[in-house]
Amino acid sequence: MAKANNETQALDYSMEMIGGKWKPIIIHHVNKGTNRFNKLFSEIESINRQMLSKQLKSLERSGILDRTLYGEIPPRVEYTLTPLGKSLLPVVQAITDWGQKQIAETVVISEVVEVEKIPEIKEAPKAEEILEVKKDPEIKKDQEVEEAPKVPQNQQLPLF
């Protein structure tokens, strides 16, 4: 029982360090050489500035990222992976590989499903199969369309 608890604690610790939607993505991009805030913001889809800032601060507090502030005007900040952050790269790569494999399998499955959903194409009906629309002999032409009263072109109709 103690072993299972130890494993749970280790997993909990790991997820606290790199869990969530954004942290592995940020680690991946910083490893690729993207280490400025605006560059990260432009490369990571659907993250807002506040969330990126929050996640970068969290990764910095965890010791995964190192933040270097240059005393320039305007100030320049760069992020790099610490040795601890670099030790996470195989984990992030394994997650990436697993996701790519799942996406590839999903695409194959959805293509098969789409093929199965195509309805059978039936031949056009033959001329003898088409029924003629018959008019009711009791309806007279006068009953079908009532003519509008004729108004001289120059006369205006009263407004109600």
Chimera marker file (.cmm) of the C-alpha trace (Angstrom):
<marker_set name="trace">
<marker id="1" x="0.000" y="0.000" z="0.000" r="1" g="1" b="0" radius="0.5"/>
<marker id="2" x="2.868" y="2.380" z="0.775" r="1" g="1" b="0" radius="0.5"/>
<marker id="3" x="4.279" y="1.850" z="-2.733" r="1" g="1" b="0" radius="0.5"/>
<marker id="4" x="1.021" y="2.885" z="-4.385" r="1" g="1" b="0" radius="0.5"/>
<marker id="5" x="0.861" y="5.964" z="-2.164" r="1" g="1" b="0" radius="0.5"/>
<marker id="6" x="4.461" y="6.846" z="-3.083" r="1" g="1" b="0" radius="0.5"/>
<marker id="7" x="3.633" y="6.492" z="-6.783" r="1" g="1" b="0" radius="0.5"/>
<marker id="8" x="0.565" y="8.676" z="-6.364" r="1" g="1" b="0" radius="0.5"/>
<marker id="9" x="2.621" y="11.314" z="-4.582" r="1" g="1" b="0" radius="0.5"/>
<marker id="10" x="5.247" y="11.227" z="-7.325" r="1" g="1" b="0" radius="0.5"/>
<marker id="11" x="2.593" y="11.600" z="-10.016" r="1" g="1" b="0" radius="0.5"/>
<marker id="12" x="0.927" y="14.398" z="-8.071" r="1" g="1" b="0" radius="0.5"/>
<marker id="13" x="4.276" y="16.194" z="-7.747" r="1" g="1" b="0" radius="0.5"/>
<marker id="14" x="4.995" y="15.765" z="-11.472" r="1" g="1" b="0" radius="0.5"/>
<marker id="15" x="1.596" y="17.079" z="-12.474" r="1" g="1" b="0" radius="0.5"/>
<marker id="16" x="2.032" y="20.048" z="-10.149" r="1" g="1" b="0" radius="0.5"/>
<marker id="17" x="5.318" y="20.858" z="-11.888" r="1" g="1" b="0" radius="0.5"/>
<marker id="18" x="4.282" y="20.425" z="-15.535" r="1" g="1" b="0" radius="0.5"/>
<marker id="19" x="0.575" y="19.648" z="-15.481" r="1" g="1" b="0" radius="0.5"/>
<marker id="20" x="-2.084" y="21.582" z="-17.272" r="1" g="1" b="0" radius="0.5"/>
<marker id="21" x="-2.605" y="22.619" z="-20.823" r="1" g="1" b="0" radius="0.5"/>
<marker id="22" x="0.113" y="25.245" z="-21.199" r="1" g="1" b="0" radius="0.5"/>
<marker id="23" x="3.244" y="24.217" z="-19.284" r="1" g="1" b="0" radius="0.5"/>
<marker id="24" x="4.386" y="21.381" z="-21.601" r="1" g="1" b="0" radius="0.5"/>
<marker id="25" x="3.706" y="23.593" z="-24.625" r="1" g="1" b="0" radius="0.5"/>
<marker id="26" x="5.782" y="26.432" z="-23.150" r="1" g="1" b="0" radius="0.5"/>
<marker id="27" x="8.634" y="24.040" z="-22.307" r="1" g="1" b="0" radius="0.5"/>
<marker id="28" x="8.533" y="22.718" z="-25.873" r="1" g="1" b="0" radius="0.5"/>
<marker id="29" x="8.721" y="26.220" z="-27.386" r="1" g="1" b="0" radius="0.5"/>
<marker id="30" x="11.457" y="27.463" z="-25.037" r="1" g="1" b="0" radius="0.5"/>
<marker id="31" x="13.496" y="24.376" z="-25.942" r="1" g="1" b="0" radius="0.5"/>
<marker id="32" x="13.109" y="25.219" z="-29.653" r="1" g="1" b="0" radius="0.5"/>
<marker id="33" x="14.801" y="28.544" z="-28.966" r="1" g="1" b="0" radius="0.5"/>
<marker id="34" x="11.731" y="30.721" z="-28.504" r="1" g="1" b="0" radius="0.5"/>
<marker id="35" x="12.637" y="32.529" z="-25.330" r="1" g="1" b="0" radius="0.5"/>
<marker id="36" x="11.092" y="36.005" z="-25.477" r="1" g="1" b="0" radius="0.5"/>
<marker id="37" x="7.595" y="36.706" z="-24.138" r="1" g="1" b="0" radius="0.5"/>
<marker id="38" x="6.142" y="38.213" z="-27.337" r="1" g="1" b="0" radius="0.5"/>
<marker id="39" x="7.592" y="35.438" z="-29.488" r="1" g="1" b="0" radius="0.5"/>
<marker id="40" x="6.083" y="32.785" z="-27.191" r="1" g="1" b="0" radius="0.5"/>
<marker id="41" x="2.766" y="34.633" z="-27.237" r="1" g="1" b="0" radius="0.5"/>
<marker id="42" x="2.693" y="34.712" z="-31.034" r="1" g="1" b="0" radius="0.5"/>
<marker id="43" x="3.680" y="31.047" z="-31.436" r="1" g="1" b="0" radius="0.5"/>
<marker id="44" x="1.324" y="29.505" z="-28.877" r="1" g="1" b="0" radius="0.5"/>
<marker id="45" x="-2.204" y="29.454" z="-30.267" r="1" g="1" b="0" radius="0.5"/>
<marker id="46" x="-5.168" y="30.500" z="-28.112" r="1" g="1" b="0" radius="0.5"/>
<marker id="47" x="-3.207" y="31.541" z="-25.035" r="1" g="1" b="0" radius="0.5"/>
<marker id="48" x="-3.807" y="35.012" z="-23.683" r="1" g="1" b="0" radius="0.5"/>
<marker id="49" x="-1.093" y="37.269" z="-22.278" r="1" g="1" b="0" radius="0.5"/>
<marker id="50" x="-2.271" y="36.915" z="-18.689" r="1" g="1" b="0" radius="0.5"/>
<marker id="51" x="-2.213" y="33.097" z="-18.834" r="1" g="1" b="0" radius="0.5"/>
<marker id="52" x="1.215" y="33.037" z="-20.506" r="1" g="1" b="0" radius="0.5"/>
<marker id="53" x="2.612" y="35.355" z="-17.828" r="1" g="1" b="0" radius="0.5"/>
<marker id="54" x="1.078" y="33.243" z="-15.048" r="1" g="1" b="0" radius="0.5"/>
<marker id="55" x="2.455" y="29.985" z="-16.481" r="1" g="1" b="0" radius="0.5"/>
<marker id="56" x="5.940" y="31.440" z="-17.057" r="1" g="1" b="0" radius="0.5"/>
<marker id="57" x="6.047" y="32.650" z="-13.440" r="1" g="1" b="0" radius="0.5"/>
<marker id="58" x="4.931" y="29.232" z="-12.208" r="1" g="1" b="0" radius="0.5"/>
<marker id="59" x="7.586" y="27.451" z="-14.271" r="1" g="1" b="0" radius="0.5"/>
<marker id="60" x="10.180" y="29.901" z="-12.980" r="1" g="1" b="0" radius="0.5"/>
<marker id="61" x="9.135" y="29.303" z="-9.336" r="1" g="1" b="0" radius="0.5"/>
<marker id="62" x="9.325" y="25.548" z="-9.946" r="1" g="1" b="0" radius="0.5"/>
<marker id="63" x="12.908" y="25.880" z="-11.141" r="1" g="1" b="0" radius="0.5"/>
<marker id="64" x="12.117" y="24.674" z="-14.680" r="1" g="1" b="0" radius="0.5"/>
<marker id="65" x="12.722" y="28.031" z="-16.387" r="1" g="1" b="0" radius="0.5"/>
<marker id="66" x="15.337" y="30.666" z="-15.741" r="1" g="1" b="0" radius="0.5"/>
<marker id="67" x="14.322" y="34.279" z="-16.357" r="1" g="1" b="0" radius="0.5"/>
<marker id="68" x="16.986" y="36.771" z="-17.370" r="1" g="1" b="0" radius="0.5"/>
<marker id="69" x="16.142" y="40.476" z="-17.262" r="1" g="1" b="0" radius="0.5"/>
<marker id="70" x="18.424" y="42.737" z="-19.302" r="1" g="1" b="0" radius="0.5"/>
<marker id="71" x="18.790" y="46.331" z="-18.117" r="1" g="1" b="0" radius="0.5"/>
<marker id="72" x="17.884" y="47.895" z="-21.439" r="1" g="1" b="0" radius="0.5"/>
<marker id="73" x="15.215" y="50.338" z="-22.467" r="1" g="1" b="0" radius="0.5"/>
<marker id="74" x="12.787" y="48.854" z="-23.242" r="1" g="1" b="0" radius="0.5"/>
<marker id="75" x="13.587" y="46.019" z="-20.838" r="1" g="1" b="0" radius="0.5"/>
<marker id="76" x="14.268" y="42.668" z="-22.444" r="1" g="1" b="0" radius="0.5"/>
<marker id="77" x="13.398" y="39.375" z="-20.722" r="1" g="1" b="0" radius="0.5"/>
<marker id="78" x="14.507" y="35.969" z="-21.950" r="1" g="1" b="0" radius="0.5"/>
<marker id="79" x="13.582" y="32.536" z="-20.672" r="1" g="1" b="0" radius="0.5"/>
<marker id="80" x="15.832" y="29.473" z="-20.791" r="1" g="1" b="0" radius="0.5"/>
<marker id="81" x="15.477" y="25.937" z="-19.523" r="1" g="1" b="0" radius="0.5"/>
<marker id="82" x="17.327" y="25.090" z="-16.342" r="1" g="1" b="0" radius="0.5"/>
<marker id="83" x="18.982" y="21.668" z="-15.947" r="1" g="1" b="0" radius="0.5"/>
<marker id="84" x="15.764" y="20.563" z="-14.233" r="1" g="1" b="0" radius="0.5"/>
<marker id="85" x="13.775" y="21.848" z="-17.217" r="1" g="1" b="0" radius="0.5"/>
<marker id="86" x="16.082" y="20.046" z="-19.642" r="1" g="1" b="0" radius="0.5"/>
<marker id="87" x="15.520" y="16.811" z="-17.701" r="1" g="1" b="0" radius="0.5"/>
<marker id="88" x="11.803" y="17.148" z="-18.566" r="1" g="1" b="0" radius="0.5"/>
<marker id="89" x="12.419" y="17.208" z="-22.326" r="1" g="1" b="0" radius="0.5"/>
<marker id="90" x="12.133" y="13.401" z="-22.749" r="1" g="1" b="0" radius="0.5"/>
<marker id="91" x="8.796" y="13.505" z="-20.909" r="1" g="1" b="0" radius="0.5"/>
<marker id="92" x="7.479" y="16.350" z="-23.073" r="1" g="1" b="0" radius="0.5"/>
<marker id="93" x="8.740" y="14.567" z="-26.201" r="1" g="1" b="0" radius="0.5"/>
<marker id="94" x="7.027" y="11.328" z="-25.121" r="1" g="1" b="0" radius="0.5"/>
<marker id="95" x="3.759" y="13.227" z="-24.634" r="1" g="1" b="0" radius="0.5"/>
<marker id="96" x="4.192" y="14.836" z="-28.072" r="1" g="1" b="0" radius="0.5"/>
<marker id="97" x="4.901" y="11.477" z="-29.735" r="1" g="1" b="0" radius="0.5"/>
<marker id="98" x="1.889" y="9.873" z="-28.061" r="1" g="1" b="0" radius="0.5"/>
<marker id="99" x="-0.359" y="12.755" z="-29.156" r="1" g="1" b="0" radius="0.5"/>
<marker id="100" x="0.874" y="12.572" z="-32.758" r="1" g="1" b="0" radius="0.5"/>
<marker id="101" x="0.190" y="8.832" z="-32.824" r="1" g="1" b="0" radius="0.5"/>
<marker id="102" x="-3.332" y="9.325" z="-31.448" r="1" g="1" b="0" radius="0.5"/>
<marker id="103" x="-4.082" y="12.082" z="-33.954" r="1" g="1" b="0" radius="0.5"/>
<marker id="104" x="-2.885" y="9.885" z="-36.821" r="1" g="1" b="0" radius="0.5"/>
<marker id="105" x="-5.077" y="6.985" z="-35.653" r="1" g="1" b="0" radius="0.5"/>
<marker id="106" x="-8.067" y="9.287" z="-35.187" r="1" g="1" b="0" radius="0.5"/>
<marker id="107" x="-7.706" y="10.597" z="-38.731" r="1" g="1" b="0" radius="0.5"/>
<marker id="108" x="-7.611" y="7.041" z="-40.114" r="1" g="1" b="0" radius="0.5"/>
<marker id="109" x="-10.673" y="6.028" z="-38.078" r="1" g="1" b="0" radius="0.5"/>
<marker id="110" x="-12.654" y="9.121" z="-39.073" r="1" g="1" b="0" radius="0.5"/>
<marker id="111" x="-11.852" y="8.554" z="-42.753" r="1" g="1" b="0" radius="0.5"/>
<marker id="112" x="-13.169" y="4.997" z="-42.497" r="1" g="1" b="0" radius="0.5"/>
<marker id="113" x="-16.315" y="6.164" z="-40.715" r="1" g="1" b="0" radius="0.5"/>
<marker id="114" x="-16.941" y="8.810" z="-43.362" r="1" g="1" b="0" radius="0.5"/>
<marker id="115" x="-16.699" y="6.184" z="-46.108" r="1" g="1" b="0" radius="0.5"/>
<marker id="116" x="-19.225" y="3.987" z="-44.301" r="1" g="1" b="0" radius="0.5"/>
<marker id="117" x="-21.673" y="6.893" z="-43.922" r="1" g="1" b="0" radius="0.5"/>
<marker id="118" x="-21.961" y="7.568" z="-47.660" r="1" g="1" b="0" radius="0.5"/>
<marker id="119" x="-25.513" y="6.600" z="-48.721" r="1" g="1" b="0" radius="0.5"/>
<marker id="120" x="-26.064" y="4.373" z="-51.699" r="1" g="1" b="0" radius="0.5"/>
<marker id="121" x="-26.660" y="6.215" z="-54.929" r="1" g="1" b="0" radius="0.5"/>
<marker id="122" x="-29.912" y="5.094" z="-56.490" r="1" g="1" b="0" radius="0.5"/>
<marker id="123" x="-30.654" y="5.218" z="-60.171" r="1" g="1" b="0" radius="0.5"/>
<marker id="124" x="-32.913" y="7.971" z="-61.445" r="1" g="1" b="0" radius="0.5"/>
<marker id="125" x="-36.558" y="6.879" z="-61.617" r="1" g="1" b="0" radius="0.5"/>
<marker id="126" x="-37.776" y="5.648" z="-64.968" r="1" g="1" b="0" radius="0.5"/>
<marker id="127" x="-40.341" y="7.649" z="-66.915" r="1" g="1" b="0" radius="0.5"/>
<marker id="128" x="-43.137" y="5.151" z="-66.231" r="1" g="1" b="0" radius="0.5"/>
<marker id="129" x="-42.478" y="5.387" z="-62.472" r="1" g="1" b="0" radius="0.5"/>
<marker id="130" x="-43.156" y="9.115" z="-62.373" r="1" g="1" b="0" radius="0.5"/>
<marker id="131" x="-46.791" y="9.817" z="-61.552" r="1" g="1" b="0" radius="0.5"/>
<marker id="132" x="-48.605" y="12.570" z="-63.339" r="1" g="1" b="0" radius="0.5"/>
<marker id="133" x="-50.099" y="15.270" z="-61.199" r="1" g="1" b="0" radius="0.5"/>
<marker id="134" x="-53.799" y="15.354" z="-61.964" r="1" g="1" b="0" radius="0.5"/>
<marker id="135" x="-55.881" y="18.467" z="-61.545" r="1" g="1" b="0" radius="0.5"/>
<marker id="136" x="-59.120" y="18.307" z="-59.658" r="1" g="1" b="0" radius="0.5"/>
<marker id="137" x="-61.865" y="18.746" z="-62.300" r="1" g="1" b="0" radius="0.5"/>
<marker id="138" x="-64.143" y="20.465" z="-59.772" r="1" g="1" b="0" radius="0.5"/>
<marker id="139" x="-61.784" y="23.470" z="-59.414" r="1" g="1" b="0" radius="0.5"/>
<marker id="140" x="-62.490" y="26.080" z="-62.034" r="1" g="1" b="0" radius="0.5"/>
<marker id="141" x="-60.053" y="28.582" z="-63.388" r="1" g="1" b="0" radius="0.5"/>
<marker id="142" x="-61.902" y="31.465" z="-61.718" r="1" g="1" b="0" radius="0.5"/>
<marker id="143" x="-61.521" y="29.826" z="-58.301" r="1" g="1" b="0" radius="0.5"/>
<marker id="144" x="-57.782" y="29.252" z="-58.681" r="1" g="1" b="0" radius="0.5"/>
<marker id="145" x="-56.747" y="32.881" z="-59.090" r="1" g="1" b="0" radius="0.5"/>
<marker id="146" x="-58.718" y="35.874" z="-57.976" r="1" g="1" b="0" radius="0.5"/>
<marker id="147" x="-57.976" y="38.934" z="-60.036" r="1" g="1" b="0" radius="0.5"/>
<marker id="148" x="-57.019" y="42.136" z="-58.245" r="1" g="1" b="0" radius="0.5"/>
<marker id="149" x="-59.308" y="45.117" z="-58.785" r="1" g="1" b="0" radius="0.5"/>
<marker id="150" x="-58.127" y="47.332" z="-61.596" r="1" g="1" b="0" radius="0.5"/>
<marker id="151" x="-57.028" y="50.820" z="-60.562" r="1" g="1" b="0" radius="0.5"/>
<marker id="152" x="-56.281" y="53.563" z="-63.069" r="1" g="1" b="0" radius="0.5"/>
<marker id="153" x="-52.571" y="54.370" z="-63.194" r="1" g="1" b="0" radius="0.5"/>
<marker id="154" x="-52.961" y="58.028" z="-62.214" r="1" g="1" b="0" radius="0.5"/>
<marker id="155" x="-55.284" y="57.407" z="-59.265" r="1" g="1" b="0" radius="0.5"/>
<marker id="156" x="-53.893" y="56.981" z="-55.782" r="1" g="1" b="0" radius="0.5"/>
<marker id="157" x="-55.364" y="54.526" z="-53.361" r="1" g="1" b="0" radius="0.5"/>
<marker id="158" x="-56.550" y="55.867" z="-50.000" r="1" g="1" b="0" radius="0.5"/>
<marker id="159" x="-54.235" y="55.204" z="-47.053" r="1" g="1" b="0" radius="0.5"/>
<marker id="160" x="-55.886" y="53.755" z="-43.968" r="1" g="1" b="0" radius="0.5"/>
<link id1="1" id2="2" r="1" g="1" b="0" radius="0.2"/>
<link id1="2" id2="3" r="1" g="1" b="0" radius="0.2"/>
<link id1="3" id2="4" r="1" g="1" b="0" radius="0.2"/>
<link id1="4" id2="5" r="1" g="1" b="0" radius="0.2"/>
<link id1="5" id2="6" r="1" g="1" b="0" radius="0.2"/>
<link id1="6" id2="7" r="1" g="1" b="0" radius="0.2"/>
<link id1="7" id2="8" r="1" g="1" b="0" radius="0.2"/>
<link id1="8" id2="9" r="1" g="1" b="0" radius="0.2"/>
<link id1="9" id2="10" r="1" g="1" b="0" radius="0.2"/>
<link id1="10" id2="11" r="1" g="1" b="0" radius="0.2"/>
<link id1="11" id2="12" r="1" g="1" b="0" radius="0.2"/>
<link id1="12" id2="13" r="1" g="1" b="0" radius="0.2"/>
<link id1="13" id2="14" r="1" g="1" b="0" radius="0.2"/>
<link id1="14" id2="15" r="1" g="1" b="0" radius="0.2"/>
<link id1="15" id2="16" r="1" g="1" b="0" radius="0.2"/>
<link id1="16" id2="17" r="1" g="1" b="0" radius="0.2"/>
<link id1="17" id2="18" r="1" g="1" b="0" radius="0.2"/>
<link id1="18" id2="19" r="1" g="1" b="0" radius="0.2"/>
<link id1="19" id2="20" r="1" g="1" b="0" radius="0.2"/>
<link id1="20" id2="21" r="1" g="1" b="0" radius="0.2"/>
<link id1="21" id2="22" r="1" g="1" b="0" radius="0.2"/>
<link id1="22" id2="23" r="1" g="1" b="0" radius="0.2"/>
<link id1="23" id2="24" r="1" g="1" b="0" radius="0.2"/>
<link id1="24" id2="25" r="1" g="1" b="0" radius="0.2"/>
<link id1="25" id2="26" r="1" g="1" b="0" radius="0.2"/>
<link id1="26" id2="27" r="1" g="1" b="0" radius="0.2"/>
<link id1="27" id2="28" r="1" g="1" b="0" radius="0.2"/>
<link id1="28" id2="29" r="1" g="1" b="0" radius="0.2"/>
<link id1="29" id2="30" r="1" g="1" b="0" radius="0.2"/>
<link id1="30" id2="31" r="1" g="1" b="0" radius="0.2"/>
<link id1="31" id2="32" r="1" g="1" b="0" radius="0.2"/>
<link id1="32" id2="33" r="1" g="1" b="0" radius="0.2"/>
<link id1="33" id2="34" r="1" g="1" b="0" radius="0.2"/>
<link id1="34" id2="35" r="1" g="1" b="0" radius="0.2"/>
<link id1="35" id2="36" r="1" g="1" b="0" radius="0.2"/>
<link id1="36" id2="37" r="1" g="1" b="0" radius="0.2"/>
<link id1="37" id2="38" r="1" g="1" b="0" radius="0.2"/>
<link id1="38" id2="39" r="1" g="1" b="0" radius="0.2"/>
<link id1="39" id2="40" r="1" g="1" b="0" radius="0.2"/>
<link id1="40" id2="41" r="1" g="1" b="0" radius="0.2"/>
<link id1="41" id2="42" r="1" g="1" b="0" radius="0.2"/>
<link id1="42" id2="43" r="1" g="1" b="0" radius="0.2"/>
<link id1="43" id2="44" r="1" g="1" b="0" radius="0.2"/>
<link id1="44" id2="45" r="1" g="1" b="0" radius="0.2"/>
<link id1="45" id2="46" r="1" g="1" b="0" radius="0.2"/>
<link id1="46" id2="47" r="1" g="1" b="0" radius="0.2"/>
<link id1="47" id2="48" r="1" g="1" b="0" radius="0.2"/>
<link id1="48" id2="49" r="1" g="1" b="0" radius="0.2"/>
<link id1="49" id2="50" r="1" g="1" b="0" radius="0.2"/>
<link id1="50" id2="51" r="1" g="1" b="0" radius="0.2"/>
<link id1="51" id2="52" r="1" g="1" b="0" radius="0.2"/>
<link id1="52" id2="53" r="1" g="1" b="0" radius="0.2"/>
<link id1="53" id2="54" r="1" g="1" b="0" radius="0.2"/>
<link id1="54" id2="55" r="1" g="1" b="0" radius="0.2"/>
<link id1="55" id2="56" r="1" g="1" b="0" radius="0.2"/>
<link id1="56" id2="57" r="1" g="1" b="0" radius="0.2"/>
<link id1="57" id2="58" r="1" g="1" b="0" radius="0.2"/>
<link id1="58" id2="59" r="1" g="1" b="0" radius="0.2"/>
<link id1="59" id2="60" r="1" g="1" b="0" radius="0.2"/>
<link id1="60" id2="61" r="1" g="1" b="0" radius="0.2"/>
<link id1="61" id2="62" r="1" g="1" b="0" radius="0.2"/>
<link id1="62" id2="63" r="1" g="1" b="0" radius="0.2"/>
<link id1="63" id2="64" r="1" g="1" b="0" radius="0.2"/>
<link id1="64" id2="65" r="1" g="1" b="0" radius="0.2"/>
<link id1="65" id2="66" r="1" g="1" b="0" radius="0.2"/>
<link id1="66" id2="67" r="1" g="1" b="0" radius="0.2"/>
<link id1="67" id2="68" r="1" g="1" b="0" radius="0.2"/>
<link id1="68" id2="69" r="1" g="1" b="0" radius="0.2"/>
<link id1="69" id2="70" r="1" g="1" b="0" radius="0.2"/>
<link id1="70" id2="71" r="1" g="1" b="0" radius="0.2"/>
<link id1="71" id2="72" r="1" g="1" b="0" radius="0.2"/>
<link id1="72" id2="73" r="1" g="1" b="0" radius="0.2"/>
<link id1="73" id2="74" r="1" g="1" b="0" radius="0.2"/>
<link id1="74" id2="75" r="1" g="1" b="0" radius="0.2"/>
<link id1="75" id2="76" r="1" g="1" b="0" radius="0.2"/>
<link id1="76" id2="77" r="1" g="1" b="0" radius="0.2"/>
<link id1="77" id2="78" r="1" g="1" b="0" radius="0.2"/>
<link id1="78" id2="79" r="1" g="1" b="0" radius="0.2"/>
<link id1="79" id2="80" r="1" g="1" b="0" radius="0.2"/>
<link id1="80" id2="81" r="1" g="1" b="0" radius="0.2"/>
<link id1="81" id2="82" r="1" g="1" b="0" radius="0.2"/>
<link id1="82" id2="83" r="1" g="1" b="0" radius="0.2"/>
<link id1="83" id2="84" r="1" g="1" b="0" radius="0.2"/>
<link id1="84" id2="85" r="1" g="1" b="0" radius="0.2"/>
<link id1="85" id2="86" r="1" g="1" b="0" radius="0.2"/>
<link id1="86" id2="87" r="1" g="1" b="0" radius="0.2"/>
<link id1="87" id2="88" r="1" g="1" b="0" radius="0.2"/>
<link id1="88" id2="89" r="1" g="1" b="0" radius="0.2"/>
<link id1="89" id2="90" r="1" g="1" b="0" radius="0.2"/>
<link id1="90" id2="91" r="1" g="1" b="0" radius="0.2"/>
<link id1="91" id2="92" r="1" g="1" b="0" radius="0.2"/>
<link id1="92" id2="93" r="1" g="1" b="0" radius="0.2"/>
<link id1="93" id2="94" r="1" g="1" b="0" radius="0.2"/>
<link id1="94" id2="95" r="1" g="1" b="0" radius="0.2"/>
<link id1="95" id2="96" r="1" g="1" b="0" radius="0.2"/>
<link id1="96" id2="97" r="1" g="1" b="0" radius="0.2"/>
<link id1="97" id2="98" r="1" g="1" b="0" radius="0.2"/>
<link id1="98" id2="99" r="1" g="1" b="0" radius="0.2"/>
<link id1="99" id2="100" r="1" g="1" b="0" radius="0.2"/>
<link id1="100" id2="101" r="1" g="1" b="0" radius="0.2"/>
<link id1="101" id2="102" r="1" g="1" b="0" radius="0.2"/>
<link id1="102" id2="103" r="1" g="1" b="0" radius="0.2"/>
<link id1="103" id2="104" r="1" g="1" b="0" radius="0.2"/>
<link id1="104" id2="105" r="1" g="1" b="0" radius="0.2"/>
<link id1="105" id2="106" r="1" g="1" b="0" radius="0.2"/>
<link id1="106" id2="107" r="1" g="1" b="0" radius="0.2"/>
<link id1="107" id2="108" r="1" g="1" b="0" radius="0.2"/>
<link id1="108" id2="109" r="1" g="1" b="0" radius="0.2"/>
<link id1="109" id2="110" r="1" g="1" b="0" radius="0.2"/>
<link id1="110" id2="111" r="1" g="1" b="0" radius="0.2"/>
<link id1="111" id2="112" r="1" g="1" b="0" radius="0.2"/>
<link id1="112" id2="113" r="1" g="1" b="0" radius="0.2"/>
<link id1="113" id2="114" r="1" g="1" b="0" radius="0.2"/>
<link id1="114" id2="115" r="1" g="1" b="0" radius="0.2"/>
<link id1="115" id2="116" r="1" g="1" b="0" radius="0.2"/>
<link id1="116" id2="117" r="1" g="1" b="0" radius="0.2"/>
<link id1="117" id2="118" r="1" g="1" b="0" radius="0.2"/>
<link id1="118" id2="119" r="1" g="1" b="0" radius="0.2"/>
<link id1="119" id2="120" r="1" g="1" b="0" radius="0.2"/>
<link id1="120" id2="121" r="1" g="1" b="0" radius="0.2"/>
<link id1="121" id2="122" r="1" g="1" b="0" radius="0.2"/>
<link id1="122" id2="123" r="1" g="1" b="0" radius="0.2"/>
<link id1="123" id2="124" r="1" g="1" b="0" radius="0.2"/>
<link id1="124" id2="125" r="1" g="1" b="0" radius="0.2"/>
<link id1="125" id2="126" r="1" g="1" b="0" radius="0.2"/>
<link id1="126" id2="127" r="1" g="1" b="0" radius="0.2"/>
<link id1="127" id2="128" r="1" g="1" b="0" radius="0.2"/>
<link id1="128" id2="129" r="1" g="1" b="0" radius="0.2"/>
<link id1="129" id2="130" r="1" g="1" b="0" radius="0.2"/>
<link id1="130" id2="131" r="1" g="1" b="0" radius="0.2"/>
<link id1="131" id2="132" r="1" g="1" b="0" radius="0.2"/>
<link id1="132" id2="133" r="1" g="1" b="0" radius="0.2"/>
<link id1="133" id2="134" r="1" g="1" b="0" radius="0.2"/>
<link id1="134" id2="135" r="1" g="1" b="0" radius="0.2"/>
<link id1="135" id2="136" r="1" g="1" b="0" radius="0.2"/>
<link id1="136" id2="137" r="1" g="1" b="0" radius="0.2"/>
<link id1="137" id2="138" r="1" g="1" b="0" radius="0.2"/>
<link id1="138" id2="139" r="1" g="1" b="0" radius="0.2"/>
<link id1="139" id2="140" r="1" g="1" b="0" radius="0.2"/>
<link id1="140" id2="141" r="1" g="1" b="0" radius="0.2"/>
<link id1="141" id2="142" r="1" g="1" b="0" radius="0.2"/>
<link id1="142" id2="143" r="1" g="1" b="0" radius="0.2"/>
<link id1="143" id2="144" r="1" g="1" b="0" radius="0.2"/>
<link id1="144" id2="145" r="1" g="1" b="0" radius="0.2"/>
<link id1="145" id2="146" r="1" g="1" b="0" radius="0.2"/>
<link id1="146" id2="147" r="1" g="1" b="0" radius="0.2"/>
<link id1="147" id2="148" r="1" g="1" b="0" radius="0.2"/>
<link id1="148" id2="149" r="1" g="1" b="0" radius="0.2"/>
<link id1="149" id2="150" r="1" g="1" b="0" radius="0.2"/>
<link id1="150" id2="151" r="1" g="1" b="0" radius="0.2"/>
<link id1="151" id2="152" r="1" g="1" b="0" radius="0.2"/>
<link id1="152" id2="153" r="1" g="1" b="0" radius="0.2"/>
<link id1="153" id2="154" r="1" g="1" b="0" radius="0.2"/>
<link id1="154" id2="155" r="1" g="1" b="0" radius="0.2"/>
<link id1="155" id2="156" r="1" g="1" b="0" radius="0.2"/>
<link id1="156" id2="157" r="1" g="1" b="0" radius="0.2"/>
<link id1="157" id2="158" r="1" g="1" b="0" radius="0.2"/>
<link id1="158" id2="159" r="1" g="1" b="0" radius="0.2"/>
<link id1="159" id2="160" r="1" g="1" b="0" radius="0.2"/>
</marker_set>
